[in-house]
């Protein structure tokens, strides 16, 4: 692909690094931005810069936040004894959209995947185990994707907290095996949370 401007080429190169964006799509997006008022493009650039430099991760659940403690964790009306364990921030958003869960979350930041070089210590597992040790949590809901990596991560965490008096459950398999939570429809995902089953029962199935 030939460019008449190095500035244009650099912008397309950076844009094409986004997931699902190839060179041709990146070129269309960049040319679209060039046709817009300069203020609109500068506002976009400023918003991205502010997001990248100012955004925080909640010190309790690791969700994205503007402050040290996210709105969910600081909400006194949420059930502090119930924690839903998810892989990613996108999963928090997906479950929140169902309006079926009123507890707290814990974002692992991924799932155990030896093939990708991701082990337990690369995830936010230690802070989760510490919460359980404090004795304030009564139930953990495992809401990871129903893949081999998700099941492996669930089982690893289960073994870490097995000695503590805590209920562990997993979302009902209304979510198809191999599916990611973010792509599930809200009704199915909401019912999967409500109709969760004991984690030990899922090991036998």
N, C-alpha and C positions, 0 to 999 in steps of 0.2 A: 504494500500500500504506500503510494507516494504522497507526500505532504508538501504543500507550498510554504508552510511555516513551521519552524521548529517549536514555537509556542503551542501551536495546534497539535503537533505530533506528541509533545510531552503531556498535554492535557488528555489526549486520547489514550496514551500509554497508561497513565494513572487510572483513568476511568475503567479501562479494560481489566484491571486487577480485581474489580468487584465481582462477587459470585454471580455466575450466569450472564455476565456481560462480555461479549466478544469484541473484537476490534471494530467491526462494522456497526454494532449497536452503540459502542462507545463513541464512534464518530458522529452518529446521528444525535446522540445526547449532547455532545459538546457543541455541535453546530446549532442545535436548538437553543442552548444557553447563550450562544453568540447573538442570536436573533432577538433575545429578550432584552428588556431595559437593563442597563448596566447595574442599577441598584438591586435588581432581583438576583442577579448572579452573585453580587457582593454579599447580599444577605444570606444566600445559601452557603457561601464560603465561610462567613462569620459564624453561622449556626453550627457548621461542622467543626470549626476550630474550637468554639466554646464547648461543644459536646465533648470533644476529645480531651480538652485540658481541664474542664471543670467537673465533669461527671465523677461520681464516687460509687463505691460498692458498699452496701450496708455492712456495718461491722458485725452484725448479728447473723443475717441470713445470706449475705453475699449477693443480694439482688441489686440491680442498678438503682441509684438514688441521687438526689441533689444534695442530700445532707448525710451525716454519719449514720443515722438510724432511719431506715426507710419508713414510708407512711404506713405500711402494713404492720411492721414490727412495733411501731409506736402507737398503733391504734388500740386503745383500752378495751374496745368492744370485740376484738379478735380473741379467739380461744387460745390462750398461751400454752395450754397443755397438749395441743394437737399440732404436729408438724408434718407437712407434706414435703417429701424429699424429691427434688426434681433435678434434671440434668442441666438445664439451661434457663436463662432469663425468659426466653420465648415461651417456655412451659408455664412459668408463673403467669404470664399474660394470658395464655390459652385457658388455664384453669380459672383465673379471675373472671374471664368473660362468661363463664358458665353461671356465676353467682351461686354456686352450690357448695363452696368451701369457705368456712369462716375461721379457720385456724391460721397458723403461720407457715412459712416456707423455709426450706434450706436448699440453696442452689449449690450443687456439687461442682459445677464448672466443667462437666464432661462425664465420661464413664470409663471404667477400666477397659483398656484395649491393648493387650500385649503386642498385637500386630502393628499398632501405631505408636508403640513405645510409651503408652500412658498407663501408669500404675496407680495404686491407691494414694501414694504420697504426692501425686500431681493434682489430686482433687481436694475439695474442702471436706474431707472426711473427719479429720482430727477434731475440728471445731464442733462437728455434729455429735461425736462421741462425748465430748466435754459437756455439751448441753444435757445429754442423757444422764451422765454421771451426777450432775447437779440435782437430779431428782424431781425437777419441775415438770418434765415432759411425761405425759401418760401414754401417748400413742404416736408412733411413726407410721406414716403412710408412704409406701414406696410407689412413686408415680413416674418411674423411668420407662423409656420405650421398651416394648416387649421384643427385644432382640437378645442375642446371646451375650453381647456386651452389657446390656441393661440388666439381664438376669444375674450375670456374674457380679456386677456392682451391688445389686440388692443383697445377694448372698454374702458378700464380703462384709458389708455393713451389719447385716444380721448377726454374723459371727462375732463382730466386735462388741455388740451390745447385748448379746444373749444372756449374760450373767445378771443383767439388771432387770428389775421388775417393771417391764414396759411392754405394752401391746404393740405388735408389729402387724401391719396389714398391707395389702397391695391392691391397686385398683382392679376392678373386675375386668375380665377380658372382653369387654365390649369393644376394646381397641384391638384391631387385628394384629396378629403376631407379625413383627417386623415393622409396624407402623410407628411413626414419630408422633408425639402428642400434639405438636403445633398444627398438624394437618387434620386432626380429628374434628368432627363437627361438635358444636357446643353441647347439644343434647346428649350425644353418646358419651362425651367426656364427662359431663356432669353426672350422668347415671353411673359411670364407672367409679367416680369418687364416692357417691352415696352408697353404692352397692359393693363397696370394697370387701375383701375377704381376708381372713387371717393369713399371714405370710407363710406359716408352716403348711397350711393347706395347699398353697400354690406349689410347694416343693414336691408334693406327692402327686400332683396332676401331670 
